Amino acid sequence: MTDPADTRPAPVRILVCDDHVVVRAGLLALLDSAPGIEVVGEAGTGEEALALAARLAPDVVLMDLQLGEGIDGVETTRRLTATAGAQGTVPHVLVLTTYDTDADITRAIEAGATGYLLKAERPEELFAAIHAAAQGRTALSGPVASRVMANMRSPRPSLTDREHDILAQLATGLGNREIARALFISEATVKTHLRRIYDKLGVDTRAGAVAVAKEQRLLP
């Protein structure tokens, strides 16, 4: 007689990466109770996650964005999704973080993340997202999905190379005269470019320009 358990699909093999020991322990305990999910490893740094993923070949890597010392979650995601593991497979990365700014979301998705969840999600939502990510399907928290849609409807403003240069100098706290000297242009030219930058970003102050530029990932 066939054991019914033999017909069950293989569990989703998951690697958890979070630099906070207590948070990681809580996630491990939570995932241990989840049906169809098997935690195969845990990492506290991006470098450790890369090494474990290469050896364990998980289906999904649950990735925090801020990892303290070393490479951050975005760079770890980029490397994970660009390199096959021990079995020639590339893991899907599901970001699980407290950060929901446009810049963080954009950077993670551009790095190759399959999904982006906030730590405030209910356990059931997390479990469902893990299974979706394992199948290569996008999984986004409600607030994150709203931000993505809003950005699609209102794309980031397009700045010229010179405007990018001036904005970068502005972010360091330099005044118009210092920016002009640094870029070998006249102070009047700096003022002209600043007016155009303000118009494109919808602001009227230097601080506002820097804040919006960071929010929309226009600064390096």
N, C-alpha and C positions, 0 to 999 in steps of 0.2 A: 504494500500500500504506500502511495507517495505521500511524503510529509508535506503538508500545505506550505510550510515555511520555505521549502525548496523553490517555490514559485515566486517568492517575493523578490523584487528588484534589489540589486546591490545597494547598500547605503551610500549616501554622498560622503565622500572622504574629505574632511575639512581640516585646514591648518589655520589656527588663530594667531594673529599678530597684534599685540597691544603692549605698550611699554609699562602700563600700570599693573602691577602684580595682582592687586585686589580685584580690579576690573576683569583681568584675564581669568582669575579663579572663578569669578561669578559667571562669566560666559561659559567656561568649561562645565560648570555644574548645570547651567541652564541647557546647554546643548546635549549633555549626557542624558537628559530626559526627553529629548526630541526624537520622534519616530523617523527612521530612515536616514539618520545622520550619525556619522562616526568621526570623532575628533582623532586625527592621526598624529598631531603635533601642535606645539605652541611655541611662539617666539616673542621675545621682548624687544628686538631691534630689527630694522630692515635687513641688515646683513645676515642675521640669524634666519630670518624668514626665507631669504634667497637660498641659503645653504640647505635648509630643511626641505624646501619645495623641490630642489633639484634631486634630493635623495628619496623623498617620500612620494612625489608625484601626486599631490592632492587634487581632487576635482575642483575645489573652491578654496580660495584663501580669503579669510575674513580679516580685512585690513583697516587698522586705525590710520589716521593721517599724520598726527603728531607723534613722533617716536623718540623724542629726546635727542640724545647724541647720535651721530651717524646720519645715514640717509633717511629722508622722511618717507611717509607712506606713498606719496605720489611717485617719487623716483623708484621706490621698491616695486610699485605696480607696473611702472614702465618696463623695468627689467624682467619682472616675472612674465609679463605678457609677450615679451620678445624672445624668450629663451625656453626651449622645451626641457622637460624634466627627464628623470631617469628612464621613463618608459616612452619617451618621445612625444609626450603630451604637454600642452600649455594650459596651466590652470586658469580658471575664471577668477577674477578678483571682485569681491563684494566689499565695498567700503562701508565701514560702520564707525561713525564718528559723531561728535557733538557739534561740528562746524558745518554750517549750511550757507556760507556766503557764496555769491556767484563765482568768485575767483576759485574757491576750493572745489566747487562742483565741476567747473569747467576744466580745471587742471587734472582732476581725477579721471574724468571721462576721456579727455584727450590722451591721457597716459594709457588708456586701455581698460579701465574698470568696466565691468559688465553691469554693476548696479551701485547704488549709493543710498545707504540707509542712515537714519539718525538713531542714536542710542536710546531715544525716548520711545521707540517703537515697541509695540506689544510683542511678547515672545512668539505668538502665532504668526505675526507679520514677518518676523525675522526668519522663522523656519520656512515659511512659504518663499521668501526671497532667496534663501539658500538653495532650495530645490529648483527655483526658476533659474538662478545663476548657473547651476550645474548643467542645465540644458541650454545654456547660452542665451537665455532670454533676459531682457533688461528688467531690473527691479529697482524702483525708485520710491522713496518715501513721498507721501502726499505733498509736503511743503517743497521738497526738492523738485518734483515733477512740475509744480506750479512755477517755480523759478525758471526751469528749463524752457517751458512754454512761453513765459514772458520774454525771455531773452531771444527766442526765435521770432517773436512778433516784433521785438524792438532790438535789432542787432547792435552790437557794439559800434560806436562811432569810428570812422576811419581817419586816422591821423597820418600826416606826411612824416617822412623820416626826420625832417628837421623839427617838426612838432614833437615827435617822440624824444629827440635829443633834449629839447628844452624842457619837456615835462620831467625827464629823468633828472636834470639838473635842479629843477624846481623842488623835486622830492627830497633832495639833500639839504634844502634850506637856504640855497643861494639866492641873493637878490638879483635884480636885473643886470646891474653892472658886472657882477661876478659871472653871471651866465654868459654875458656878451664876451667877456675876456676868455672864458673857458672854451667857447665855441668859435672864437675869432670872428665875431660879427658885431654890428653896431647895437647899441642899447635900444635905438629906435626899432630895429628889426626884431629884437626880442619882444618888445611891447606889442608889435604887430602880430607876431606869432601867438603871444599869450591871449590876445583878444580872440583870435580864431579858435584857440584851444578852449577857452571859456565858452564860446558859442557852441562848439561841437559837444562839449560835456554838459552843457546846460547849467553852468555855475557862474558865479561872479567874484569869487575870491580864490586866492592861491591855495589856501587850505582845502577849499571845496574841490578844486581841480585835482589835487593829490588824492583826496579821499575817494572821489569817483573813479579816478584812474586805477587805484588799488582794487576797488570793488569790482571793476570790469576787466581786471587783469591786463591793463595797458602798460603797466610798469614791469620791468624784469624782476 
